[in-house]
Amino acid sequence: MSGFAHRHLLGIEPLLASEIEHILDTAEGLREVLDRPIKKVPTLRGKTVVNLFYEASTRTRASFEMAERVLSADSLSIATATSSVQKGETLLDTAKNLEAMNPDMIVVRHGSSGAALFLSRHCRAAIVNAGDGAHEHPTQALLDALTLRQKKGRIKGLRIAIVGDILHSRVARSNLWLLTKLGAQVVLCAPPTLVPPGIESLAPVTWRIEEAIEGADAIMMLRIQQERMSGGFFPTTREFHQRYGLTLERVRRAKKDVVILHPGPMNRGVEIASEVADGPYSVILDQVTNGVAVRMAVLYLLLGGEATA
C-alpha cells in the first residue's frame, strides 16, 4: 500500500511503514507553502474542521489552526474550560452536538487514552488524535520523523535515544512505534519508576543516560510531566537533572553531528540544560515548523481526496 487509506489518524501503531513515508513525503511537499510570501492555498476550501482540546496546548493546537488556515479550511476551536464540558457534558454528548453541525474533521486532545478511538466510533467526521492520555500523539512522532529525515537524510539505521518520563509520555510511545517501523535502533532511558512495565519488549531500556546516548545519532528528551504524577517518582527535580538531565558534557558522548529533539514545553534545568536547548545541536524550532507541515499533510490526506473510506 503506497497511499494513505485511513479515514482517521488515531495513532502510529496501526500504520504501515509505507503509509508513514507517504505522510512524510506529503509534508515535505507542503512545507514550501510556509515559505511563500502569501501562505494560503485553496486545497480544503469548503471543508470544516473542529479543534476539540480537553487539555492545555500551545504548539499542537496553534499548528493545527495554522495548517487549517493555510489550506483554506474553515475551523472552529473549542476550549473545554469555557464550554459545556464544565457543566458536566460527556464526551459522547459533546460529539453528538458537534456531529449535528456536520464538520468534516474533529481534531481531539483528551486526557483519557482511547478518546480519539471512541469518537471515531460515534462520529461520521474524520478524527485526528492530537494526544490521548498516555497512549499516543501521532502527529508529534510524524513531525519528529520529518525533522530527523531532513537533518540526517534517513531514519533507517539511526541510533536514537529517548530519555525521560517514558511512563507518562504518549510522545515516547508514538515515536517508538514510528522509528522502529522505519528501521531505527531505539534505546529508552528513564529512572526505574518512570519505565512502563513490559516496554523492554519493544526496545532496550537502560537506567544510565550515559549508556543510552553513547554514539547516538539523535537524542529525544521528554518533558517531566509533573501534572500527571501523584507519587514520588523521583526525589527532586534537581536530582533528576543530575542523574538524567541532558548537559553539554553528556552530549559529547553522542556522535559529533548529533541532533537533539524535545516535544515541548521544556523544563529547562530539569530534563535539559538551557545551553543544550539553545545550542547548535538543537532542532527544537525546526520541529515546530515541521509540525505545521505535518498537520497540513494529515489534513490534506484525510480531507483532500487521496484518502479512501
C-alpha positions as a Markdown table, in Angstrom:
| # | Residue | x | y | z |
|---|---|---|---|---|
| 1 | Met | 0.0 | 0.0 | 0.0 |
| 2 | Ser | 1.7 | 3.2 | -1.2 |
| 3 | Gly | -1.1 | 5.6 | -0.3 |
| 4 | Phe | -2.8 | 6.6 | 3.0 |
| 5 | Ala | -6.0 | 4.7 | 3.0 |
| 6 | His | -7.3 | 5.5 | 6.5 |
| 7 | Arg | -10.4 | 7.6 | 7.4 |
| 8 | His | -8.8 | 8.6 | 10.7 |
| 9 | Leu | -5.4 | 9.2 | 12.3 |
| 10 | Leu | -5.8 | 7.6 | 15.7 |
| 11 | Gly | -2.2 | 6.5 | 16.2 |
| 12 | Ile | 1.1 | 5.4 | 14.7 |
| 13 | Glu | 0.7 | 1.7 | 15.8 |
| 14 | Pro | -1.9 | 0.8 | 13.1 |
| 15 | Leu | 0.1 | 2.4 | 10.2 |
| 16 | Leu | 2.4 | 0.6 | 7.7 |
| 17 | Ala | 5.9 | 2.0 | 7.1 |
| 18 | Ser | 4.9 | 2.9 | 3.6 |
| 19 | Glu | 1.9 | 4.9 | 4.9 |
| 20 | Ile | 4.2 | 6.8 | 7.3 |
| 21 | Glu | 6.6 | 7.5 | 4.5 |
| 22 | His | 3.7 | 8.8 | 2.3 |
| 23 | Ile | 2.6 | 11.2 | 5.1 |
| 24 | Leu | 6.2 | 12.5 | 5.5 |
| 25 | Asp | 6.7 | 12.9 | 1.7 |
| 26 | Thr | 3.4 | 14.8 | 1.5 |
| 27 | Ala | 4.5 | 17.1 | 4.4 |
| 28 | Glu | 7.8 | 17.7 | 2.7 |
| 29 | Gly | 6.0 | 18.8 | -0.4 |
| 30 | Leu | 3.6 | 21.1 | 1.5 |
| 31 | Arg | 6.3 | 22.7 | 3.7 |
| 32 | Glu | 7.4 | 25.1 | 0.9 |
| 33 | Val | 4.0 | 26.7 | 1.1 |
| 34 | Leu | 5.1 | 28.0 | 4.6 |
| 35 | Asp | 8.0 | 29.9 | 2.9 |
| 36 | Arg | 5.8 | 31.7 | 0.5 |
| 37 | Pro | 5.0 | 35.5 | 0.9 |
| 38 | Ile | 1.3 | 34.6 | 0.9 |
| 39 | Lys | 0.8 | 31.4 | 2.9 |
| 40 | Lys | -2.5 | 30.3 | 1.5 |
| 41 | Val | -3.7 | 27.6 | -0.9 |
| 42 | Pro | -7.3 | 26.7 | -1.7 |
| 43 | Thr | -6.9 | 23.0 | -1.2 |
| 44 | Leu | -9.5 | 22.5 | 1.5 |
| 45 | Arg | -11.9 | 25.4 | 0.8 |
| 46 | Gly | -15.4 | 24.4 | 1.9 |
| 47 | Lys | -14.1 | 21.8 | 4.5 |
| 48 | Thr | -14.9 | 22.4 | 8.2 |
| 49 | Val | -12.5 | 21.3 | 11.0 |
| 50 | Val | -13.4 | 21.4 | 14.7 |
| 51 | Asn | -10.4 | 21.5 | 17.2 |
| 52 | Leu | -11.6 | 20.0 | 20.4 |
| 53 | Phe | -9.0 | 20.3 | 23.1 |
| 54 | Tyr | -9.7 | 19.0 | 26.6 |
| 55 | Glu | -6.1 | 19.6 | 27.7 |
| 56 | Ala | -3.9 | 22.7 | 27.6 |
| 57 | Ser | -1.8 | 23.0 | 24.4 |
| 58 | Thr | 0.2 | 25.7 | 22.7 |
| 59 | Arg | 2.2 | 24.2 | 19.9 |
| 60 | Thr | -0.1 | 21.4 | 18.8 |
| 61 | Arg | -3.3 | 23.5 | 18.8 |
| 62 | Ala | -1.7 | 26.5 | 17.2 |
| 63 | Ser | -0.1 | 24.5 | 14.5 |
| 64 | Phe | -3.3 | 22.6 | 13.7 |
| 65 | Glu | -5.1 | 26.0 | 13.5 |
| 66 | Met | -2.4 | 27.4 | 11.2 |
| 67 | Ala | -2.4 | 24.3 | 9.0 |
| 68 | Glu | -6.2 | 24.7 | 8.6 |
| 69 | Arg | -5.9 | 28.3 | 7.6 |
| 70 | Val | -3.1 | 27.8 | 5.2 |
| 71 | Leu | -5.2 | 25.1 | 3.4 |
| 72 | Ser | -8.2 | 27.4 | 3.5 |
| 73 | Ala | -10.4 | 25.1 | 5.7 |
| 74 | Asp | -13.0 | 26.7 | 7.9 |
| 75 | Ser | -12.0 | 25.9 | 11.5 |
| 76 | Leu | -13.7 | 26.1 | 14.9 |
| 77 | Ser | -11.7 | 25.8 | 18.1 |
| 78 | Ile | -13.4 | 24.8 | 21.3 |
| 79 | Ala | -11.6 | 25.3 | 24.6 |
| 80 | Thr | -13.4 | 22.9 | 27.0 |
| 81 | Ala | -12.6 | 25.2 | 30.0 |
| 82 | Thr | -15.2 | 27.6 | 28.7 |
| 83 | Ser | -17.6 | 25.1 | 27.2 |
| 84 | Ser | -20.5 | 22.9 | 28.4 |
| 85 | Val | -17.9 | 20.3 | 29.4 |
| 86 | Gln | -17.5 | 22.3 | 32.6 |
| 87 | Lys | -21.3 | 21.9 | 33.2 |
| 88 | Gly | -20.9 | 18.1 | 33.1 |
| 89 | Glu | -21.4 | 17.3 | 29.5 |
| 90 | Thr | -19.9 | 13.9 | 28.5 |
| 91 | Leu | -17.6 | 13.4 | 25.6 |
| 92 | Leu | -20.3 | 11.4 | 23.7 |
| 93 | Asp | -22.9 | 14.3 | 24.1 |
| 94 | Thr | -20.3 | 16.8 | 23.0 |
| 95 | Ala | -19.5 | 14.6 | 20.0 |
| 96 | Lys | -23.2 | 14.3 | 19.1 |
| 97 | Asn | -23.7 | 18.0 | 19.3 |
| 98 | Leu | -20.6 | 18.7 | 17.1 |
| 99 | Glu | -21.8 | 16.0 | 14.7 |
| 100 | Ala | -25.1 | 17.9 | 14.3 |
| 101 | Met | -23.0 | 20.7 | 12.9 |
| 102 | Asn | -21.7 | 18.3 | 10.2 |
| 103 | Pro | -18.0 | 19.0 | 10.4 |
| 104 | Asp | -15.6 | 17.2 | 8.1 |
| 105 | Met | -13.0 | 16.6 | 10.7 |
| 106 | Ile | -12.6 | 16.7 | 14.5 |
| 107 | Val | -9.1 | 17.1 | 15.9 |
| 108 | Val | -9.2 | 16.0 | 19.6 |
| 109 | Arg | -6.9 | 16.1 | 22.5 |
| 110 | His | -8.1 | 14.4 | 25.7 |
| 111 | Gly | -6.7 | 13.2 | 29.0 |
| 112 | Ser | -8.1 | 9.7 | 28.6 |
| 113 | Ser | -6.4 | 7.0 | 26.5 |
| 114 | Gly | -8.8 | 5.8 | 23.7 |
| 115 | Ala | -10.8 | 9.1 | 23.5 |
| 116 | Ala | -10.0 | 9.5 | 19.8 |
| 117 | Leu | -10.9 | 5.9 | 19.0 |
| 118 | Phe | -14.2 | 6.4 | 20.9 |
| 119 | Leu | -15.1 | 9.5 | 18.8 |
| 120 | Ser | -14.2 | 7.6 | 15.6 |
| 121 | Arg | -16.9 | 5.0 | 16.5 |
| 122 | His | -19.6 | 7.7 | 17.2 |
| 123 | Cys | -18.9 | 10.3 | 14.5 |
| 124 | Arg | -19.1 | 10.5 | 10.8 |
| 125 | Ala | -16.3 | 13.1 | 10.7 |
| 126 | Ala | -12.7 | 12.1 | 10.2 |
| 127 | Ile | -11.0 | 12.0 | 13.6 |
| 128 | Val | -7.4 | 13.1 | 14.3 |
| 129 | Asn | -5.8 | 12.2 | 17.6 |
| 130 | Ala | -3.9 | 15.3 | 18.9 |
| 131 | Gly | -2.9 | 13.3 | 22.0 |
| 132 | Asp | -4.9 | 10.9 | 24.2 |
| 133 | Gly | -3.8 | 10.4 | 27.7 |
| 134 | Ala | -0.6 | 8.4 | 27.9 |
| 135 | His | -1.4 | 6.5 | 24.8 |
| 136 | Glu | -0.4 | 8.2 | 21.5 |
| 137 | His | 0.4 | 11.5 | 19.9 |
| 138 | Pro | 0.8 | 10.6 | 16.2 |
| 139 | Thr | 1.4 | 14.0 | 14.7 |
| 140 | Gln | 4.2 | 14.7 | 17.1 |
| 141 | Ala | 6.0 | 11.5 | 16.1 |
| 142 | Leu | 5.5 | 12.4 | 12.4 |
| 143 | Leu | 7.0 | 15.9 | 12.8 |
| 144 | Asp | 9.9 | 14.4 | 14.8 |
| 145 | Ala | 10.5 | 11.9 | 12.0 |
| 146 | Leu | 10.3 | 14.7 | 9.3 |
| 147 | Thr | 12.9 | 16.7 | 11.3 |
| 148 | Leu | 15.2 | 13.7 | 11.6 |
| 149 | Arg | 14.8 | 12.9 | 7.9 |
| 150 | Gln | 15.7 | 16.5 | 7.0 |
| 151 | Lys | 18.7 | 16.6 | 9.2 |
| 152 | Lys | 20.0 | 13.1 | 8.7 |
| 153 | Gly | 18.7 | 12.2 | 5.2 |
| 154 | Arg | 17.3 | 8.9 | 6.6 |
| 155 | Ile | 15.8 | 7.2 | 9.6 |
| 156 | Lys | 16.8 | 3.6 | 8.9 |
| 157 | Gly | 19.9 | 2.6 | 10.8 |
| 158 | Leu | 20.0 | 5.7 | 13.1 |
| 159 | Arg | 20.7 | 5.1 | 16.8 |
| 160 | Ile | 18.1 | 7.2 | 18.7 |
| 161 | Ala | 17.9 | 7.6 | 22.5 |
| 162 | Ile | 14.6 | 8.6 | 24.1 |
| 163 | Val | 15.2 | 9.9 | 27.6 |
| 164 | Gly | 13.0 | 11.0 | 30.4 |
| 165 | Asp | 9.4 | 10.4 | 31.6 |
| 166 | Ile | 8.6 | 7.5 | 29.4 |
| 167 | Leu | 5.8 | 6.2 | 31.8 |
| 168 | His | 3.5 | 9.2 | 31.1 |
| 169 | Ser | 4.7 | 10.0 | 27.6 |
| 170 | Arg | 2.4 | 9.5 | 24.6 |
| 171 | Val | 5.2 | 11.1 | 22.6 |
| 172 | Ala | 7.6 | 8.3 | 23.5 |
| 173 | Arg | 5.0 | 5.6 | 22.5 |
| 174 | Ser | 4.2 | 7.1 | 19.1 |
| 175 | Asn | 7.9 | 7.7 | 18.4 |
| 176 | Leu | 8.8 | 4.2 | 19.5 |
| 177 | Trp | 6.3 | 2.7 | 17.0 |
| 178 | Leu | 7.3 | 5.0 | 14.2 |
| 179 | Leu | 11.1 | 4.9 | 14.5 |
| 180 | Thr | 11.2 | 1.1 | 14.8 |
| 181 | Lys | 8.8 | 0.7 | 11.8 |
| 182 | Leu | 11.2 | 2.8 | 9.7 |
| 183 | Gly | 14.3 | 0.8 | 10.8 |
| 184 | Ala | 15.9 | 3.0 | 13.5 |
| 185 | Gln | 17.6 | 1.5 | 16.5 |
| 186 | Val | 15.9 | 3.0 | 19.6 |
| 187 | Val | 17.1 | 2.8 | 23.2 |
| 188 | Leu | 15.0 | 4.1 | 26.1 |
| 189 | Cys | 16.3 | 5.7 | 29.3 |
| 190 | Ala | 14.5 | 6.6 | 32.4 |
| 191 | Pro | 14.5 | 6.1 | 36.2 |
| 192 | Pro | 13.1 | 2.7 | 37.1 |
| 193 | Thr | 10.0 | 4.4 | 38.5 |
| 194 | Leu | 9.3 | 6.0 | 35.0 |
| 195 | Val | 9.6 | 2.9 | 32.9 |
| 196 | Pro | 6.3 | 1.3 | 31.8 |
| 197 | Pro | 6.0 | -2.4 | 32.6 |
| 198 | Gly | 6.7 | -4.6 | 29.5 |
| 199 | Ile | 8.1 | -1.8 | 27.3 |
| 200 | Glu | 11.5 | -3.6 | 27.1 |
| 201 | Ser | 9.8 | -6.0 | 24.7 |
| 202 | Leu | 9.7 | -3.1 | 22.2 |
| 203 | Ala | 13.2 | -1.5 | 22.8 |
| 204 | Pro | 16.1 | -1.9 | 25.1 |
| 205 | Val | 15.9 | 0.1 | 28.4 |
| 206 | Thr | 18.8 | 1.5 | 30.5 |
| 207 | Trp | 18.8 | 3.5 | 33.7 |
| 208 | Arg | 22.0 | 5.3 | 32.7 |
| 209 | Ile | 21.8 | 8.2 | 30.4 |
| 210 | Glu | 25.5 | 7.9 | 29.5 |
| 211 | Glu | 24.9 | 4.5 | 28.2 |
| 212 | Ala | 21.8 | 5.5 | 26.3 |
| 213 | Ile | 23.4 | 8.4 | 24.4 |
| 214 | Glu | 26.8 | 6.8 | 23.7 |
| 215 | Gly | 27.2 | 7.1 | 19.9 |
| 216 | Ala | 23.7 | 8.3 | 19.4 |
| 217 | Asp | 22.7 | 10.0 | 16.1 |
| 218 | Ala | 19.8 | 11.7 | 17.8 |
| 219 | Ile | 18.6 | 12.3 | 21.4 |
| 220 | Met | 15.0 | 12.9 | 22.1 |
| 221 | Met | 14.4 | 14.4 | 25.6 |
| 222 | Leu | 10.9 | 14.1 | 27.1 |
| 223 | Arg | 9.2 | 16.6 | 29.4 |
| 224 | Ile | 8.8 | 15.6 | 33.0 |
| 225 | Gln | 5.0 | 15.6 | 33.3 |
| 226 | Gln | 4.6 | 16.6 | 36.9 |
| 227 | Glu | 0.9 | 17.3 | 36.3 |
| 228 | Arg | 0.4 | 13.5 | 35.8 |
| 229 | Met | 2.4 | 12.5 | 38.9 |
| 230 | Ser | 0.8 | 11.9 | 42.2 |
| 231 | Gly | 3.6 | 9.9 | 43.9 |
| 232 | Gly | 7.3 | 10.1 | 44.5 |
| 233 | Phe | 8.6 | 9.1 | 41.1 |
| 234 | Phe | 12.0 | 10.7 | 41.9 |
| 235 | Pro | 13.2 | 12.7 | 44.9 |
| 236 | Thr | 13.6 | 16.2 | 43.4 |
| 237 | Thr | 13.9 | 17.9 | 40.0 |
| 238 | Arg | 17.4 | 18.9 | 40.9 |
| 239 | Glu | 18.4 | 15.3 | 41.5 |
| 240 | Phe | 16.6 | 14.3 | 38.3 |
| 241 | His | 18.7 | 16.8 | 36.4 |
| 242 | Gln | 21.9 | 15.5 | 38.0 |
| 243 | Arg | 21.1 | 11.9 | 37.0 |
| 244 | Tyr | 19.2 | 12.3 | 33.8 |
| 245 | Gly | 19.4 | 15.8 | 32.5 |
| 246 | Leu | 21.0 | 16.5 | 29.1 |
| 247 | Thr | 24.0 | 18.7 | 29.7 |
| 248 | Leu | 26.8 | 19.7 | 27.2 |
| 249 | Glu | 29.2 | 17.3 | 28.9 |
| 250 | Arg | 26.8 | 14.4 | 28.3 |
| 251 | Val | 26.1 | 15.5 | 24.7 |
| 252 | Arg | 29.8 | 14.9 | 23.9 |
| 253 | Arg | 29.2 | 11.2 | 24.4 |
| 254 | Ala | 26.9 | 11.2 | 21.3 |
| 255 | Lys | 28.1 | 11.5 | 17.7 |
| 256 | Lys | 29.6 | 14.8 | 16.7 |
| 257 | Asp | 26.7 | 15.6 | 14.4 |
| 258 | Val | 24.0 | 14.5 | 16.9 |
| 259 | Val | 20.6 | 16.3 | 16.8 |
| 260 | Ile | 18.6 | 17.0 | 19.9 |
| 261 | Leu | 14.8 | 17.0 | 19.9 |
| 262 | His | 12.2 | 17.9 | 22.5 |
| 263 | Pro | 8.4 | 17.9 | 22.1 |
| 264 | Gly | 8.0 | 21.0 | 24.4 |
| 265 | Pro | 7.2 | 22.7 | 26.6 |
| 266 | Met | 10.7 | 22.3 | 28.1 |
| 267 | Asn | 11.5 | 22.2 | 31.8 |
| 268 | Arg | 14.9 | 24.0 | 31.5 |
| 269 | Gly | 17.3 | 22.8 | 34.1 |
| 270 | Val | 15.4 | 19.6 | 34.7 |
| 271 | Glu | 15.4 | 17.3 | 31.6 |
| 272 | Ile | 17.5 | 19.7 | 29.5 |
| 273 | Ala | 20.1 | 22.4 | 30.2 |
| 274 | Ser | 19.5 | 25.8 | 28.5 |
| 275 | Glu | 22.9 | 25.7 | 26.8 |
| 276 | Val | 21.8 | 22.5 | 25.1 |
| 277 | Ala | 18.3 | 23.6 | 24.2 |
| 278 | Asp | 19.6 | 26.8 | 22.6 |
| 279 | Gly | 22.8 | 25.3 | 21.3 |
| 280 | Pro | 24.0 | 24.2 | 17.8 |
| 281 | Tyr | 22.7 | 20.6 | 18.2 |
| 282 | Ser | 19.1 | 21.6 | 18.9 |
| 283 | Val | 16.5 | 21.2 | 16.2 |
| 284 | Ile | 13.6 | 22.1 | 18.5 |
| 285 | Leu | 12.5 | 25.1 | 16.5 |
| 286 | Asp | 12.7 | 23.0 | 13.3 |
| 287 | Gln | 10.3 | 20.7 | 15.0 |
| 288 | Val | 7.8 | 23.5 | 15.4 |
| 289 | Thr | 7.9 | 24.5 | 11.8 |
| 290 | Asn | 7.6 | 20.9 | 10.7 |
| 291 | Gly | 4.6 | 20.5 | 13.0 |
| 292 | Val | 2.6 | 22.8 | 10.7 |
| 293 | Ala | 3.8 | 20.9 | 7.6 |
| 294 | Val | 2.9 | 17.5 | 9.0 |
| 295 | Arg | -0.5 | 18.6 | 10.2 |
| 296 | Met | -1.2 | 20.2 | 6.7 |
| 297 | Ala | -0.3 | 16.8 | 5.2 |
| 298 | Val | -2.7 | 14.9 | 7.6 |
| 299 | Leu | -5.5 | 17.4 | 6.8 |
| 300 | Tyr | -4.8 | 17.1 | 3.1 |
| 301 | Leu | -4.6 | 13.3 | 3.0 |
| 302 | Leu | -7.8 | 12.8 | 5.1 |
| 303 | Leu | -9.9 | 15.6 | 3.5 |
| 304 | Gly | -8.3 | 16.4 | 0.2 |
| 305 | Gly | -9.4 | 13.4 | -1.8 |
| 306 | Glu | -6.5 | 11.0 | -1.5 |
| 307 | Ala | -7.9 | 9.1 | 1.4 |
| 308 | Thr | -10.4 | 6.4 | 0.9 |
| 309 | Ala | -13.2 | 5.4 | 3.3 |
